[in-house]
Amino acid sequence: MRYDTRSGYCPTLKKDYSVTVEQLETTSLENTSRHYIDGQFDCKYAEMHQCPHINDCPVAHLQK
């Protein structure tokens, strides 16, 4: 497991914001190289407030 910090525009706060995304390592029988898929993410704002985008956070879904 690894953690990836992503930053981008948050429509709830109407400004740039950062969240931490948990990434899980995956492999397959055909391809044993490391790949990662997104797991849960940590948003300090959403922990303390109602966020209408918590289930589809645009910042958490940004790819590098």
C-alpha positions as CSV (number, residue, x, y, z in Angstrom):
1,M,0.0,0.0,0.0
2,R,1.1,3.5,-0.7
3,Y,-0.4,7.0,-0.3
4,D,-0.6,9.6,-3.0
5,T,-1.4,13.3,-2.2
6,R,-3.4,14.9,-4.9
7,S,-4.2,18.6,-5.3
8,G,-6.8,20.4,-7.5
9,Y,-9.8,22.5,-7.6
10,C,-12.5,21.7,-4.9
11,P,-16.0,22.8,-6.0
12,T,-17.2,22.7,-2.4
13,L,-14.6,25.0,-1.1
14,K,-14.2,26.9,-4.4
15,K,-10.4,26.8,-4.2
16,D,-7.5,24.4,-4.6
17,Y,-7.3,21.7,-2.0
18,S,-5.4,18.5,-1.3
19,V,-6.5,15.0,-0.3
20,T,-4.5,11.8,0.4
21,V,-5.5,8.8,-1.6
22,E,-4.7,5.3,-0.4
23,Q,-3.4,3.1,-3.3
24,L,-3.5,-0.7,-3.3
25,E,-0.9,-2.7,-5.1
26,T,-2.3,-5.2,-7.7
27,T,-0.8,-7.8,-10.0
28,S,-2.2,-10.5,-12.2
29,L,-1.1,-13.9,-13.5
30,E,-0.4,-12.4,-16.9
31,N,1.4,-9.3,-15.7
32,T,3.4,-9.4,-12.4
33,S,4.6,-5.8,-12.6
34,R,3.3,-3.5,-9.9
35,H,0.1,-1.6,-10.6
36,Y,-1.9,0.5,-8.2
37,I,-5.6,1.1,-7.8
38,D,-7.2,3.8,-5.7
39,G,-8.7,2.9,-2.4
40,Q,-10.2,5.2,0.2
41,F,-9.2,8.9,0.4
42,D,-8.7,11.2,3.4
43,C,-10.2,14.7,3.2
44,K,-9.9,16.8,6.4
45,Y,-12.7,19.1,5.3
46,A,-15.2,16.2,4.7
47,E,-14.3,14.7,8.1
48,M,-15.7,17.8,9.8
49,H,-18.3,19.1,7.4
50,Q,-21.0,18.0,5.0
51,C,-19.6,17.7,1.5
52,P,-21.9,17.1,-1.5
53,H,-19.1,15.6,-3.5
54,I,-17.8,13.1,-1.0
55,N,-18.8,10.1,-3.1
56,D,-17.3,11.5,-6.3
57,C,-14.6,13.8,-5.2
58,P,-13.0,15.5,-8.2
59,V,-9.7,16.1,-6.4
60,A,-9.4,12.5,-5.3
61,H,-10.0,11.3,-8.9
62,L,-7.2,13.4,-10.4
63,Q,-4.6,11.3,-12.0
64,K,-0.9,12.3,-12.2
